[in-house]
Amino acid sequence: MSANFRYDYAVVRVVPKVDREEFINAGVILSCPDLSFLEARIKLDESRLLALDANVDLELVRKHLDAIPIICRGGDGAGTIGQLPQRQRFHWLVAPRSTVIQTSPVHTGRCHDPAAALERLVATMVDSA
């Protein structure tokens, strides 16, 4: 039997009007330190977002969402935050903020395969939301 690894994840939310606190789920960030795994899957349903705010700046939202997987990968193309150790990048990404792009509280789980766990969470939290 293969090992069962602990992971942490947060759901990425787009909150077009912060004062109204309405949001759509747009992705998941998952960290499994034991396997040096940090990845994000982003899937923005633009029509749902526009239903919340017809005037939302989609280009700006896309730009910020596109940065999340880049920061997860780290390296030279990921800016200053991308130079941090993997676990610190995760904590930076999920830190509470009151902007259009937010994350849920961090949740934990156990899995054999963090990539499969990430896909399952996206299917549950984003695709079916």
N, C-alpha and C positions, 0 to 999 in steps of 0.2 A: 504494500500500500504506500502511495506517495505521501509526502509531508503535507500538512495542512497549515497554510501560512496566514498570518494576520494581515489585514489591510485596512486602510482608512480611505474614505471617499467623501466627496461633497458634490452636490448637484449645482451646476452653474445655472443661474437665473438671470433673465433679462427683465428689468423693472423700468419700463419706459417713463413712468411718472412716479418718482420715488415717494412723493407725498401721498399717493393713493395706495401704495403698497401692493399693487397688482403685479403679477409676474407670470412669465412662462418659463418652463424648464427648457434649457437649450444645450445641456451637455452634462458630463460627469468627469470629475478628476479623481483618479485612483492612485494611491501610493501603497506599495508593498515593500517596505525597507529590506526585509530579509532576502528578497530577490532583486534588489536595486531596480525596482519598477516604479516609474512615475509616468503616467500617460493620461491624456484627456481625449474624449470624443465629443465633438461639437456638432449639433444638428439643429440649426435654427429654422423654425417654422415661421417664415416671414408673414404669411397670411394671418396666423394667430396673433403675432406681435402687432401687426397693423390694426387688427380688431381692437386691441387695447389702446392703441394710440396711432391714429392715421398720419400723424405728423412726425413720428419717430424718425431719426436720422439713421436709416438702415445701413448706409455706408460706414458710418462711425461705429455702429454696433458690430457689424461684420469685422471691422478692423480690430476692435478690442477682443472679440471672441477668437479671431484667428491667432492672436498673440498667445493664447493660453497653451495650446499644444507646443508651440515653439519654446516657451519658457519651460515646459515640462521636459523637453528634450535637452535643454541647456546648450552650452557651447557658445562659440563666438557670435553666432547670429541671433542670440537670445538676449542681447543687451546685458546690463549690469546684473539684473536679477538672475539671468541665465548662468552667471558665473558662480552663483552660490552652490553649496552642496545640495544634493537632490532633496533631502528632507526639509531643508530650509526653504527651497523653492516651493515645495508643497505648502508649507505653513504660510508663506507669503501669498500664494494664490488663494488660500481659503480664509485669509484674515478678514474679519468683518469690515465692511465699508458701506457707505451710503451713496453709491453711485448707480448708474444704470445697469452695470454688470455686478452681480453679487453672487455669493454662494450660500448654500444651506449650511446649517451646523454640520460638523464633521461626524460621520457615523463609522462604525467599525464592522468588520465581518471576517470570515475565514474562508479560504479557498485553496484549491490545488493549483489553479491557473489564473493569475490576476488578469490576463488579457481577456479570458473568457468571462470572468466576473465583471469586468468593465463593460463588455458587450451586453451582458445580461442586465446590468444596471441601466444602461442606455435604453434598452428595449422596454424596461419597466418604468423608468422615471421620465423618459423624454418621448419616446415613440408612442407610448400608450397614454400619455398625459393629455 
